[in-house]
Amino acid sequence: MSDQTEPSIPPNLRPQPTDVAYDLDRALDAVVSLRTRIPQDAFTASILGTERAGHGVLIGERGLVLTIGYLVTEANDVWLVGNNGRAVRGDVVGYDYESGLGLVQALGSLDLPALSLGSIKDLRIQQEVVLAGCGGRAHALKARVAAKREFAGYWEYVLDEAIYTAPPHPNWGGAALLGADGRLCAIGSLYIDQVLPQMAGQDGNMSVPVDLLEPIMADLMRYGRSLKPARPWLGMFVSEVDTQLLVAGLYDDAPAAQTALRSGDVITEVGGLPVAGLATLFRTVWAQGAAGCEVPLTVQREGRSFEVRVPSVDRREFWRAPDLH
């Protein structure tokens, strides 16, 4: 997990007020430090840890904070700290696993400005942007948009369009990606060791567009989750290795772990349809029906091919839901 306490951004890569057309310091003040604790028996504790740290961005005058969801999933203790040193407790409002975005409500005044939301549409390739963690200019990075393209994660996660920037921010989780007008365009999610196939050796970050928040905002605020029909979830980790889709691991007690599926199996078909690439694999799984449907996987193991039928679930059934207040 990213942690803003030990920045390693060289001074020449830090933005200065003369580099942008907006009030840089005011915009950076909207980025707060976020720390959470998760119960030992929480479903994600063994994968993501019980203590998580990163950033969040104030997007509402009443203390609403947007962050990356893995920082707050199943959290029961949340603290927010601003650049002004003020610390307040927070409540997890909601988490959307499809987008990967999370919302936190500050339970006291941080006395800091809020950022307006921009859009991925505001960004163009090679445009200069700022990717900022909490802590002002010393924790902010001058970067460029390297790509806007699909992202597929091995944990059954796909974004139709994500933002890739370079060079990489060392403390990326929940960081604010600011567009040319200082509006919040995306939330930092991952470190990427090669942002484009043709950019060998160029590391960077993947950020989640804030455009994904608007369609689910009302549901998150009221119910703590999106009310869209849940996608089928199998509970497997899949890696793409030399064009093969390799089962890299299984969540304990998840549906896939209760079947004949094993780590090392190669998935070749879903529902009788050939699959190539992580995004195609997961989209084909989701096309089988809503959560609860049975998903037929054709796998290869030790030279033989066979079918494994996995009864899917709504992954939220395994996670602790936010306490609504």
Contacts in CASP RR format, 6 or more apart in sequence:
PFRMAT RR
TARGET T0000
AUTHOR 0000-0000-0000
METHOD contacts of the structure
MODEL  1
MSDQTEPSIPPNLRPQPTDVAYDLDRALDAVVSLRTRIPQDAFTASILGT
ERAGHGVLIGERGLVLTIGYLVTEANDVWLVGNNGRAVRGDVVGYDYESG
LGLVQALGSLDLPALSLGSIKDLRIQQEVVLAGCGGRAHALKARVAAKRE
FAGYWEYVLDEAIYTAPPHPNWGGAALLGADGRLCAIGSLYIDQVLPQMA
GQDGNMSVPVDLLEPIMADLMRYGRSLKPARPWLGMFVSEVDTQLLVAGL
YDDAPAAQTALRSGDVITEVGGLPVAGLATLFRTVWAQGAAGCEVPLTVQ
REGRSFEVRVPSVDRREFWRAPDLH
1 48 0 8 1.000
1 49 0 8 1.000
1 52 0 8 1.000
1 53 0 8 1.000
1 54 0 8 1.000
1 70 0 8 1.000
1 71 0 8 1.000
1 173 0 8 1.000
2 53 0 8 1.000
2 54 0 8 1.000
2 55 0 8 1.000
2 170 0 8 1.000
2 171 0 8 1.000
2 172 0 8 1.000
2 173 0 8 1.000
2 174 0 8 1.000
2 175 0 8 1.000
3 53 0 8 1.000
3 54 0 8 1.000
3 171 0 8 1.000
4 33 0 8 1.000
4 53 0 8 1.000
4 54 0 8 1.000
4 55 0 8 1.000
4 133 0 8 1.000
4 134 0 8 1.000
4 135 0 8 1.000
4 139 0 8 1.000
4 171 0 8 1.000
5 53 0 8 1.000
6 171 0 8 1.000
7 135 0 8 1.000
7 138 0 8 1.000
7 139 0 8 1.000
7 170 0 8 1.000
7 171 0 8 1.000
8 170 0 8 1.000
9 138 0 8 1.000
9 139 0 8 1.000
9 140 0 8 1.000
9 141 0 8 1.000
9 169 0 8 1.000
9 170 0 8 1.000
13 141 0 8 1.000
13 142 0 8 1.000
13 167 0 8 1.000
14 137 0 8 1.000
14 138 0 8 1.000
14 140 0 8 1.000
14 141 0 8 1.000
14 142 0 8 1.000
15 24 0 8 1.000
15 130 0 8 1.000
15 137 0 8 1.000
15 140 0 8 1.000
15 141 0 8 1.000
15 142 0 8 1.000
16 24 0 8 1.000
16 137 0 8 1.000
17 23 0 8 1.000
17 24 0 8 1.000
17 25 0 8 1.000
19 128 0 8 1.000
19 142 0 8 1.000
20 130 0 8 1.000
20 178 0 8 1.000
20 180 0 8 1.000
20 182 0 8 1.000
21 180 0 8 1.000
21 181 0 8 1.000
22 178 0 8 1.000
22 181 0 8 1.000
22 182 0 8 1.000
24 130 0 8 1.000
24 137 0 8 1.000
25 136 0 8 1.000
25 137 0 8 1.000
26 113 0 8 1.000
27 113 0 8 1.000
27 115 0 8 1.000
27 130 0 8 1.000
27 132 0 8 1.000
27 176 0 8 1.000
27 178 0 8 1.000
27 182 0 8 1.000
28 83 0 8 1.000
28 132 0 8 1.000
28 133 0 8 1.000
28 135 0 8 1.000
28 136 0 8 1.000
28 137 0 8 1.000
28 140 0 8 1.000
29 82 0 8 1.000
29 83 0 8 1.000
29 84 0 8 1.000
29 112 0 8 1.000
29 113 0 8 1.000
29 136 0 8 1.000
30 57 0 8 1.000
30 58 0 8 1.000
30 112 0 8 1.000
30 113 0 8 1.000
30 114 0 8 1.000
30 115 0 8 1.000
30 176 0 8 1.000
30 184 0 8 1.000
31 55 0 8 1.000
31 56 0 8 1.000
31 57 0 8 1.000
31 58 0 8 1.000
31 83 0 8 1.000
31 132 0 8 1.000
31 133 0 8 1.000
31 134 0 8 1.000
31 135 0 8 1.000
31 136 0 8 1.000
31 139 0 8 1.000
31 175 0 8 1.000
31 176 0 8 1.000
32 55 0 8 1.000
32 56 0 8 1.000
32 57 0 8 1.000
32 58 0 8 1.000
32 65 0 8 1.000
32 80 0 8 1.000
32 81 0 8 1.000
32 82 0 8 1.000
32 83 0 8 1.000
32 110 0 8 1.000
32 112 0 8 1.000
32 134 0 8 1.000
33 53 0 8 1.000
33 54 0 8 1.000
33 55 0 8 1.000
33 56 0 8 1.000
33 80 0 8 1.000
33 81 0 8 1.000
33 82 0 8 1.000
33 134 0 8 1.000
33 135 0 8 1.000
34 53 0 8 1.000
34 54 0 8 1.000
34 55 0 8 1.000
34 56 0 8 1.000
34 65 0 8 1.000
34 67 0 8 1.000
34 71 0 8 1.000
34 72 0 8 1.000
34 78 0 8 1.000
34 79 0 8 1.000
34 80 0 8 1.000
34 104 0 8 1.000
34 174 0 8 1.000
35 51 0 8 1.000
35 52 0 8 1.000
35 53 0 8 1.000
35 54 0 8 1.000
35 78 0 8 1.000
35 79 0 8 1.000
35 81 0 8 1.000
36 51 0 8 1.000
36 52 0 8 1.000
36 53 0 8 1.000
36 71 0 8 1.000
36 72 0 8 1.000
36 75 0 8 1.000
36 77 0 8 1.000
36 78 0 8 1.000
36 79 0 8 1.000
37 50 0 8 1.000
37 51 0 8 1.000
37 75 0 8 1.000
37 76 0 8 1.000
37 77 0 8 1.000
38 44 0 8 1.000
38 45 0 8 1.000
38 48 0 8 1.000
38 49 0 8 1.000
38 50 0 8 1.000
38 51 0 8 1.000
38 52 0 8 1.000
38 73 0 8 1.000
38 74 0 8 1.000
38 75 0 8 1.000
38 76 0 8 1.000
39 45 0 8 1.000
39 50 0 8 1.000
39 74 0 8 1.000
39 76 0 8 1.000
39 320 0 8 1.000
40 50 0 8 1.000
42 50 0 8 1.000
42 74 0 8 1.000
42 319 0 8 1.000
42 320 0 8 1.000
43 74 0 8 1.000
43 251 0 8 1.000
43 318 0 8 1.000
43 319 0 8 1.000
43 320 0 8 1.000
44 70 0 8 1.000
44 73 0 8 1.000
44 74 0 8 1.000
44 319 0 8 1.000
45 74 0 8 1.000
46 252 0 8 1.000
47 251 0 8 1.000
48 70 0 8 1.000
48 73 0 8 1.000
52 70 0 8 1.000
52 71 0 8 1.000
52 72 0 8 1.000
52 75 0 8 1.000
53 71 0 8 1.000
54 67 0 8 1.000
54 71 0 8 1.000
54 133 0 8 1.000
54 134 0 8 1.000
54 171 0 8 1.000
54 173 0 8 1.000
54 174 0 8 1.000
54 175 0 8 1.000
55 67 0 8 1.000
55 133 0 8 1.000
55 134 0 8 1.000
55 171 0 8 1.000
55 173 0 8 1.000
55 174 0 8 1.000
55 175 0 8 1.000
55 176 0 8 1.000
56 65 0 8 1.000
56 66 0 8 1.000
56 67 0 8 1.000
56 80 0 8 1.000
56 104 0 8 1.000
56 134 0 8 1.000
56 174 0 8 1.000
56 175 0 8 1.000
56 176 0 8 1.000
56 187 0 8 1.000
57 65 0 8 1.000
57 66 0 8 1.000
57 67 0 8 1.000
57 115 0 8 1.000
57 174 0 8 1.000
57 176 0 8 1.000
57 184 0 8 1.000
57 187 0 8 1.000
58 64 0 8 1.000
58 65 0 8 1.000
58 106 0 8 1.000
58 110 0 8 1.000
58 112 0 8 1.000
58 113 0 8 1.000
58 114 0 8 1.000
58 115 0 8 1.000
59 65 0 8 1.000
59 66 0 8 1.000
59 114 0 8 1.000
59 115 0 8 1.000
59 116 0 8 1.000
59 117 0 8 1.000
59 184 0 8 1.000
60 114 0 8 1.000
61 114 0 8 1.000
63 105 0 8 1.000
63 106 0 8 1.000
63 108 0 8 1.000
63 109 0 8 1.000
63 110 0 8 1.000
63 114 0 8 1.000
64 93 0 8 1.000
64 103 0 8 1.000
64 104 0 8 1.000
64 105 0 8 1.000
64 106 0 8 1.000
64 114 0 8 1.000
65 80 0 8 1.000
65 103 0 8 1.000
65 104 0 8 1.000
65 105 0 8 1.000
65 106 0 8 1.000
66 101 0 8 1.000
66 102 0 8 1.000
66 103 0 8 1.000
66 184 0 8 1.000
66 187 0 8 1.000
66 210 0 8 1.000
66 213 0 8 1.000
67 101 0 8 1.000
67 102 0 8 1.000
67 103 0 8 1.000
67 104 0 8 1.000
67 174 0 8 1.000
67 187 0 8 1.000
68 100 0 8 1.000
68 101 0 8 1.000
68 102 0 8 1.000
68 173 0 8 1.000
68 174 0 8 1.000
68 187 0 8 1.000
68 188 0 8 1.000
68 189 0 8 1.000
68 208 0 8 1.000
69 95 0 8 1.000
69 96 0 8 1.000
69 100 0 8 1.000
69 101 0 8 1.000
69 102 0 8 1.000
70 100 0 8 1.000
71 173 0 8 1.000
71 174 0 8 1.000
72 78 0 8 1.000
72 92 0 8 1.000
72 94 0 8 1.000
72 95 0 8 1.000
72 102 0 8 1.000
72 104 0 8 1.000
73 95 0 8 1.000
73 319 0 8 1.000
74 319 0 8 1.000
74 320 0 8 1.000
75 92 0 8 1.000
76 320 0 8 1.000
76 323 0 8 1.000
78 89 0 8 1.000
78 90 0 8 1.000
78 91 0 8 1.000
78 92 0 8 1.000
78 104 0 8 1.000
79 87 0 8 1.000
79 88 0 8 1.000
79 89 0 8 1.000
79 90 0 8 1.000
80 87 0 8 1.000
80 88 0 8 1.000
80 89 0 8 1.000
80 90 0 8 1.000
80 104 0 8 1.000
80 106 0 8 1.000
80 110 0 8 1.000
81 87 0 8 1.000
81 134 0 8 1.000
82 110 0 8 1.000
82 112 0 8 1.000
82 134 0 8 1.000
82 135 0 8 1.000
83 112 0 8 1.000
83 134 0 8 1.000
83 135 0 8 1.000
83 136 0 8 1.000
84 110 0 8 1.000
84 111 0 8 1.000
84 112 0 8 1.000
86 109 0 8 1.000
86 110 0 8 1.000
86 111 0 8 1.000
86 112 0 8 1.000
88 106 0 8 1.000
88 107 0 8 1.000
88 108 0 8 1.000
88 109 0 8 1.000
88 110 0 8 1.000
89 106 0 8 1.000
89 107 0 8 1.000
89 108 0 8 1.000
90 104 0 8 1.000
90 105 0 8 1.000
90 106 0 8 1.000
90 107 0 8 1.000
90 108 0 8 1.000
91 104 0 8 1.000
91 105 0 8 1.000
91 107 0 8 1.000
91 322 0 8 1.000
91 323 0 8 1.000
91 325 0 8 1.000
92 102 0 8 1.000
92 103 0 8 1.000
92 104 0 8 1.000
92 322 0 8 1.000
92 323 0 8 1.000
93 102 0 8 1.000
93 103 0 8 1.000
93 104 0 8 1.000
93 105 0 8 1.000
93 220 0 8 1.000
93 221 0 8 1.000
93 224 0 8 1.000
93 322 0 8 1.000
94 102 0 8 1.000
94 103 0 8 1.000
94 220 0 8 1.000
94 224 0 8 1.000
94 225 0 8 1.000
94 322 0 8 1.000
95 101 0 8 1.000
95 102 0 8 1.000
95 103 0 8 1.000
95 220 0 8 1.000
95 224 0 8 1.000
95 225 0 8 1.000
95 322 0 8 1.000
96 102 0 8 1.000
96 212 0 8 1.000
96 216 0 8 1.000
96 220 0 8 1.000
96 225 0 8 1.000
96 226 0 8 1.000
97 157 0 8 1.000
97 315 0 8 1.000
97 316 0 8 1.000
98 212 0 8 1.000
98 226 0 8 1.000
98 228 0 8 1.000
98 231 0 8 1.000
99 159 0 8 1.000
99 208 0 8 1.000
99 212 0 8 1.000
99 213 0 8 1.000
99 216 0 8 1.000
100 157 0 8 1.000
100 189 0 8 1.000
100 208 0 8 1.000
100 212 0 8 1.000
101 187 0 8 1.000
101 208 0 8 1.000
101 210 0 8 1.000
101 212 0 8 1.000
101 213 0 8 1.000
102 220 0 8 1.000
103 220 0 8 1.000
103 221 0 8 1.000
105 325 0 8 1.000
115 176 0 8 1.000
115 178 0 8 1.000
115 182 0 8 1.000
115 183 0 8 1.000
115 184 0 8 1.000
116 183 0 8 1.000
116 184 0 8 1.000
117 183 0 8 1.000
117 184 0 8 1.000
117 210 0 8 1.000
117 213 0 8 1.000
117 214 0 8 1.000
118 179 0 8 1.000
118 181 0 8 1.000
118 183 0 8 1.000
118 184 0 8 1.000
118 185 0 8 1.000
118 210 0 8 1.000
119 185 0 8 1.000
119 209 0 8 1.000
119 210 0 8 1.000
119 211 0 8 1.000
120 148 0 8 1.000
120 161 0 8 1.000
120 163 0 8 1.000
120 185 0 8 1.000
120 186 0 8 1.000
120 209 0 8 1.000
120 210 0 8 1.000
120 211 0 8 1.000
121 211 0 8 1.000
122 179 0 8 1.000
122 180 0 8 1.000
122 181 0 8 1.000
122 183 0 8 1.000
122 185 0 8 1.000
123 129 0 8 1.000
123 145 0 8 1.000
123 148 0 8 1.000
123 163 0 8 1.000
123 179 0 8 1.000
123 185 0 8 1.000
124 145 0 8 1.000
125 145 0 8 1.000
125 146 0 8 1.000
125 147 0 8 1.000
125 148 0 8 1.000
126 144 0 8 1.000
126 145 0 8 1.000
126 146 0 8 1.000
127 144 0 8 1.000
127 145 0 8 1.000
127 179 0 8 1.000
127 180 0 8 1.000
128 142 0 8 1.000
128 143 0 8 1.000
128 144 0 8 1.000
128 180 0 8 1.000
129 143 0 8 1.000
129 144 0 8 1.000
129 145 0 8 1.000
129 165 0 8 1.000
129 177 0 8 1.000
129 178 0 8 1.000
129 179 0 8 1.000
129 180 0 8 1.000
129 185 0 8 1.000
130 140 0 8 1.000
130 141 0 8 1.000
130 142 0 8 1.000
130 143 0 8 1.000
130 176 0 8 1.000
130 177 0 8 1.000
130 178 0 8 1.000
130 179 0 8 1.000
130 182 0 8 1.000
131 140 0 8 1.000
131 141 0 8 1.000
131 143 0 8 1.000
131 165 0 8 1.000
131 169 0 8 1.000
131 172 0 8 1.000
131 175 0 8 1.000
131 176 0 8 1.000
131 177 0 8 1.000
131 178 0 8 1.000
131 188 0 8 1.000
131 205 0 8 1.000
131 207 0 8 1.000
132 139 0 8 1.000
132 140 0 8 1.000
132 141 0 8 1.000
132 175 0 8 1.000
132 176 0 8 1.000
132 178 0 8 1.000
133 139 0 8 1.000
133 140 0 8 1.000
133 169 0 8 1.000
133 171 0 8 1.000
133 174 0 8 1.000
133 175 0 8 1.000
133 176 0 8 1.000
139 171 0 8 1.000
141 167 0 8 1.000
141 169 0 8 1.000
143 165 0 8 1.000
143 166 0 8 1.000
143 167 0 8 1.000
143 169 0 8 1.000
143 204 0 8 1.000
143 205 0 8 1.000
144 165 0 8 1.000
144 166 0 8 1.000
145 163 0 8 1.000
145 164 0 8 1.000
145 165 0 8 1.000
146 164 0 8 1.000
146 165 0 8 1.000
146 166 0 8 1.000
146 195 0 8 1.000
146 196 0 8 1.000
146 199 0 8 1.000
146 202 0 8 1.000
146 204 0 8 1.000
147 163 0 8 1.000
147 164 0 8 1.000
147 195 0 8 1.000
147 196 0 8 1.000
148 161 0 8 1.000
148 162 0 8 1.000
148 163 0 8 1.000
148 164 0 8 1.000
149 161 0 8 1.000
149 162 0 8 1.000
149 164 0 8 1.000
150 158 0 8 1.000
150 159 0 8 1.000
150 160 0 8 1.000
150 161 0 8 1.000
150 162 0 8 1.000
150 279 0 8 1.000
151 158 0 8 1.000
151 159 0 8 1.000
151 162 0 8 1.000
151 206 0 8 1.000
152 158 0 8 1.000
152 159 0 8 1.000
152 277 0 8 1.000
152 278 0 8 1.000
152 279 0 8 1.000
152 282 0 8 1.000
153 278 0 8 1.000
154 237 0 8 1.000
154 238 0 8 1.000
154 239 0 8 1.000
154 248 0 8 1.000
154 278 0 8 1.000
155 237 0 8 1.000
156 233 0 8 1.000
156 234 0 8 1.000
156 235 0 8 1.000
156 236 0 8 1.000
156 238 0 8 1.000
156 282 0 8 1.000
156 285 0 8 1.000
156 315 0 8 1.000
157 282 0 8 1.000
158 278 0 8 1.000
158 279 0 8 1.000
158 282 0 8 1.000
158 283 0 8 1.000
159 208 0 8 1.000
159 209 0 8 1.000
159 212 0 8 1.000
161 209 0 8 1.000
162 189 0 8 1.000
162 206 0 8 1.000
162 207 0 8 1.000
162 208 0 8 1.000
162 209 0 8 1.000
163 177 0 8 1.000
163 185 0 8 1.000
163 186 0 8 1.000
163 206 0 8 1.000
163 207 0 8 1.000
163 208 0 8 1.000
163 209 0 8 1.000
164 192 0 8 1.000
164 195 0 8 1.000
164 196 0 8 1.000
164 204 0 8 1.000
164 205 0 8 1.000
164 206 0 8 1.000
164 207 0 8 1.000
165 177 0 8 1.000
165 195 0 8 1.000
165 204 0 8 1.000
165 205 0 8 1.000
165 207 0 8 1.000
166 195 0 8 1.000
166 199 0 8 1.000
166 202 0 8 1.000
166 203 0 8 1.000
166 204 0 8 1.000
166 205 0 8 1.000
167 202 0 8 1.000
167 203 0 8 1.000
167 204 0 8 1.000
168 191 0 8 1.000
168 192 0 8 1.000
168 203 0 8 1.000
168 204 0 8 1.000
168 205 0 8 1.000
169 175 0 8 1.000
169 188 0 8 1.000
169 204 0 8 1.000
169 205 0 8 1.000
172 188 0 8 1.000
172 189 0 8 1.000
172 190 0 8 1.000
172 191 0 8 1.000
172 205 0 8 1.000
173 187 0 8 1.000
173 188 0 8 1.000
173 189 0 8 1.000
174 187 0 8 1.000
174 188 0 8 1.000
174 189 0 8 1.000
175 187 0 8 1.000
175 188 0 8 1.000
175 205 0 8 1.000
175 207 0 8 1.000
176 184 0 8 1.000
176 187 0 8 1.000
176 188 0 8 1.000
177 184 0 8 1.000
177 185 0 8 1.000
177 186 0 8 1.000
177 187 0 8 1.000
177 188 0 8 1.000
177 207 0 8 1.000
178 184 0 8 1.000
178 185 0 8 1.000
179 185 0 8 1.000
184 210 0 8 1.000
185 207 0 8 1.000
185 209 0 8 1.000
185 210 0 8 1.000
186 207 0 8 1.000
186 208 0 8 1.000
186 209 0 8 1.000
186 210 0 8 1.000
187 207 0 8 1.000
187 208 0 8 1.000
187 210 0 8 1.000
188 205 0 8 1.000
188 206 0 8 1.000
188 207 0 8 1.000
188 208 0 8 1.000
189 205 0 8 1.000
189 206 0 8 1.000
189 207 0 8 1.000
189 208 0 8 1.000
190 205 0 8 1.000
190 206 0 8 1.000
191 203 0 8 1.000
191 204 0 8 1.000
191 205 0 8 1.000
192 203 0 8 1.000
192 204 0 8 1.000
192 205 0 8 1.000
192 206 0 8 1.000
193 201 0 8 1.000
193 203 0 8 1.000
193 204 0 8 1.000
194 200 0 8 1.000
194 201 0 8 1.000
194 202 0 8 1.000
194 203 0 8 1.000
195 202 0 8 1.000
195 203 0 8 1.000
195 204 0 8 1.000
196 202 0 8 1.000
216 226 0 8 1.000
216 228 0 8 1.000
219 225 0 8 1.000
219 226 0 8 1.000
219 227 0 8 1.000
219 228 0 8 1.000
220 226 0 8 1.000
223 324 0 8 1.000
224 321 0 8 1.000
224 322 0 8 1.000
224 324 0 8 1.000
225 316 0 8 1.000
225 321 0 8 1.000
229 290 0 8 1.000
229 291 0 8 1.000
230 290 0 8 1.000
230 291 0 8 1.000
230 314 0 8 1.000
230 315 0 8 1.000
230 316 0 8 1.000
231 285 0 8 1.000
231 286 0 8 1.000
231 290 0 8 1.000
231 291 0 8 1.000
232 285 0 8 1.000
232 286 0 8 1.000
232 288 0 8 1.000
232 289 0 8 1.000
232 290 0 8 1.000
232 291 0 8 1.000
232 292 0 8 1.000
232 293 0 8 1.000
232 295 0 8 1.000
232 312 0 8 1.000
232 313 0 8 1.000
233 254 0 8 1.000
233 255 0 8 1.000
233 291 0 8 1.000
233 312 0 8 1.000
233 313 0 8 1.000
233 314 0 8 1.000
233 315 0 8 1.000
234 254 0 8 1.000
234 255 0 8 1.000
234 256 0 8 1.000
234 285 0 8 1.000
234 295 0 8 1.000
234 310 0 8 1.000
234 312 0 8 1.000
235 250 0 8 1.000
235 251 0 8 1.000
235 254 0 8 1.000
235 255 0 8 1.000
235 256 0 8 1.000
235 257 0 8 1.000
235 315 0 8 1.000
236 247 0 8 1.000
236 249 0 8 1.000
236 250 0 8 1.000
236 251 0 8 1.000
236 254 0 8 1.000
236 256 0 8 1.000
236 261 0 8 1.000
237 247 0 8 1.000
237 248 0 8 1.000
237 249 0 8 1.000
237 250 0 8 1.000
237 251 0 8 1.000
238 245 0 8 1.000
238 246 0 8 1.000
238 247 0 8 1.000
238 248 0 8 1.000
238 267 0 8 1.000
238 278 0 8 1.000
238 281 0 8 1.000
239 245 0 8 1.000
239 246 0 8 1.000
239 248 0 8 1.000
240 246 0 8 1.000
240 277 0 8 1.000
240 278 0 8 1.000
243 276 0 8 1.000
243 277 0 8 1.000
244 266 0 8 1.000
245 266 0 8 1.000
245 267 0 8 1.000
245 268 0 8 1.000
245 275 0 8 1.000
245 276 0 8 1.000
245 277 0 8 1.000
245 278 0 8 1.000
245 281 0 8 1.000
246 264 0 8 1.000
246 265 0 8 1.000
246 266 0 8 1.000
246 267 0 8 1.000
247 256 0 8 1.000
247 261 0 8 1.000
247 262 0 8 1.000
247 263 0 8 1.000
247 264 0 8 1.000
247 265 0 8 1.000
247 266 0 8 1.000
247 267 0 8 1.000
247 299 0 8 1.000
248 263 0 8 1.000
248 264 0 8 1.000
249 263 0 8 1.000
250 256 0 8 1.000
250 257 0 8 1.000
250 261 0 8 1.000
250 262 0 8 1.000
250 263 0 8 1.000
251 257 0 8 1.000
251 318 0 8 1.000
253 318 0 8 1.000
254 313 0 8 1.000
254 318 0 8 1.000
255 310 0 8 1.000
255 311 0 8 1.000
255 312 0 8 1.000
255 313 0 8 1.000
256 310 0 8 1.000
258 311 0 8 1.000
259 308 0 8 1.000
259 309 0 8 1.000
259 310 0 8 1.000
260 306 0 8 1.000
260 308 0 8 1.000
261 297 0 8 1.000
261 299 0 8 1.000
261 308 0 8 1.000
261 310 0 8 1.000
262 301 0 8 1.000
264 301 0 8 1.000
265 299 0 8 1.000
265 300 0 8 1.000
265 301 0 8 1.000
265 308 0 8 1.000
266 299 0 8 1.000
266 300 0 8 1.000
266 301 0 8 1.000
267 275 0 8 1.000
267 281 0 8 1.000
267 297 0 8 1.000
267 298 0 8 1.000
267 299 0 8 1.000
268 274 0 8 1.000
268 275 0 8 1.000
268 298 0 8 1.000
268 299 0 8 1.000
268 300 0 8 1.000
268 305 0 8 1.000
269 275 0 8 1.000
269 297 0 8 1.000
269 298 0 8 1.000
270 281 0 8 1.000
270 284 0 8 1.000
270 285 0 8 1.000
270 288 0 8 1.000
270 295 0 8 1.000
270 296 0 8 1.000
270 297 0 8 1.000
270 298 0 8 1.000
271 284 0 8 1.000
271 288 0 8 1.000
271 295 0 8 1.000
271 296 0 8 1.000
271 297 0 8 1.000
271 298 0 8 1.000
272 296 0 8 1.000
272 298 0 8 1.000
273 284 0 8 1.000
275 281 0 8 1.000
275 284 0 8 1.000
285 295 0 8 1.000
285 312 0 8 1.000
288 294 0 8 1.000
288 295 0 8 1.000
288 296 0 8 1.000
288 312 0 8 1.000
291 312 0 8 1.000
291 313 0 8 1.000
291 314 0 8 1.000
291 315 0 8 1.000
292 311 0 8 1.000
292 312 0 8 1.000
292 313 0 8 1.000
292 314 0 8 1.000
293 312 0 8 1.000
294 309 0 8 1.000
294 310 0 8 1.000
294 311 0 8 1.000
294 312 0 8 1.000
295 309 0 8 1.000
295 310 0 8 1.000
295 311 0 8 1.000
295 312 0 8 1.000
296 307 0 8 1.000
296 308 0 8 1.000
296 309 0 8 1.000
296 310 0 8 1.000
297 307 0 8 1.000
297 308 0 8 1.000
297 309 0 8 1.000
297 310 0 8 1.000
298 305 0 8 1.000
298 306 0 8 1.000
298 307 0 8 1.000
298 308 0 8 1.000
299 305 0 8 1.000
299 306 0 8 1.000
299 307 0 8 1.000
299 308 0 8 1.000
END
